[in-house]
Amino acid sequence: MQLLRMLLAPVALAALLVSCEIQPDYEYEYGNPGGKVNMNAWVFIQTTDSLSLMEEAIVATGLQSLYSGTTERTFIAPRNSAFRAYMKTNSYANIQAIPVATLESVLKYHIVNARVIFTDPELLPSNNPIAYPTESGSVMYLSHNTSYQGVINQGTKKSWTIITSNIEPNNGVIHVTADVVYLSL
């Protein structure tokens, strides 16, 4: 019986190999490579539920043109929980309770006057913050850690990790954060 199995094993293997098909060479189709969205940053914010408080803040300050313009910028977008935490920490009941000048300053700090995407070779080295000018006239340091997560103000007293990065509207890049950020030297 064992001799019969030994004689039939090569025949079974040959039959198996003959019956196998070779898969055709298909080209991989990328779905939304690089996080590109076919809209400007303002439309993206308006259509993203988790950014509704940011939308409310932008409307309250009248800064829609900064988010809808054609100049390429990097938009740091705090999600709703970030604005809720900011309002609680600063004892504001809602977005409308924040003084417009304060809210405008906060939002303008979250707009970097350059297109910063973490696939840029200039940002390849990790833990190497680069200073970029913001719309507020201050600087924001952007880098990534060794896990390739974007980091805001790395190397200062307070830094934040970006939770969603490299969303590419047609007027720049959006990075979503879990916090309202600021420069703390």
RAMO-V646414 format. One record per pair of residues at least 6 apart in sequence whose ideal C-beta (glycine too) atoms are under 8 Angstrom apart, sorted by sequence separation. I is the first residue (numbers start at 1). J is the second residue. If there is no record, write none. Layout:
BEGIN
i: [I;I]
j: [J;J]
END
This chain:
BEGIN
i: [45;58;86;87;92;117;133;134;144;145;153;167;168;37;44;66;87;116;123;132;143;144;152;153;166;167;39;67;78;87;90;95;98;122;131;132;142;143;151;152;167;45;46;58;131;132;142;145;151;152;166;167;45;87;131;132;142;151;152;165;87;130;141;143;150;151;164;165;83;129;130;140;141;143;149;150;164;45;129;130;140;141;149;162;163;129;141;162;163;128;141;150;162;163;42;116;127;145;149;126;127;160;161;114;126;127;160;113;114;123;126;127;160;86;112;113;123;126;112;113;123;160;42;45;112;113;126;129;54;111;112;152;54;110;111;129;158;42;43;54;109;111;129;150;152;41;42;51;54;57;108;109;116;118;129;158;40;41;53;108;109;127;156;157;40;51;52;108;112;153;156;157;40;50;51;54;108;109;152;156;45;50;53;112;118;153;53;105;109;153;41;45;78;118;77;41;76;60;75;76;60;75;76;74;75;57;60;73;74;56;61;73;60;73;74;57;63;73;74;140;53;61;66;72;73;74;60;61;72;74;140;63;139;63;66;138;57;61;118;119;117;118;57;58;117;57;117;117;115;116;74;115;73;76;74;66;110;110;109;109;106;109;76;106;34;79;34;76;86;75;85;86;82;85;82;75;77;79;81;82;83;73;74;75;76;77;78;79;82;72;73;74;75;76;77;78;79;71;72;73;74;75;77;78;70;71;72;74;76;78;69;78;68;78;67;76;44;44;51;43;50;41;40;37;39;40;41;44;35;37;39;40;41;34;35;36;37;38;35;37;41;34]
j: [51;64;92;93;98;123;139;140;150;151;159;173;174;44;51;73;94;123;130;139;150;151;159;160;173;174;47;75;86;95;98;103;106;130;139;140;150;151;159;160;175;54;55;67;140;141;151;154;160;161;175;176;55;97;141;142;152;161;162;175;98;141;152;154;161;162;175;176;95;141;142;152;153;155;161;162;176;58;142;143;153;154;162;175;176;143;155;176;177;143;156;165;177;178;58;132;143;161;165;143;144;177;178;132;144;145;178;132;133;142;145;146;179;106;132;133;143;146;133;134;144;181;64;67;134;135;148;151;77;134;135;175;78;134;135;153;182;67;68;79;134;136;154;175;177;67;68;77;80;83;134;135;142;144;155;184;67;68;80;135;136;154;183;184;68;79;80;136;140;181;184;185;69;79;80;83;137;138;181;185;75;80;83;142;148;183;84;136;140;184;73;77;110;150;110;75;110;95;110;111;96;111;112;111;112;95;98;111;112;95;100;112;100;113;114;98;104;114;115;181;95;103;108;114;115;116;103;104;115;117;183;107;183;108;111;183;103;107;165;166;165;166;106;107;166;107;168;173;172;173;132;173;135;140;142;135;180;181;181;182;180;183;152;182;117;163;119;162;179;169;179;180;177;180;178;172;174;176;178;179;180;171;172;173;174;175;176;177;180;171;172;173;174;175;176;177;178;171;172;173;174;175;177;178;171;172;173;175;177;179;171;180;171;181;171;181;167;169;176;169;176;169;169;167;169;170;171;174;166;168;170;171;172;166;167;168;169;170;168;170;174;168]
END
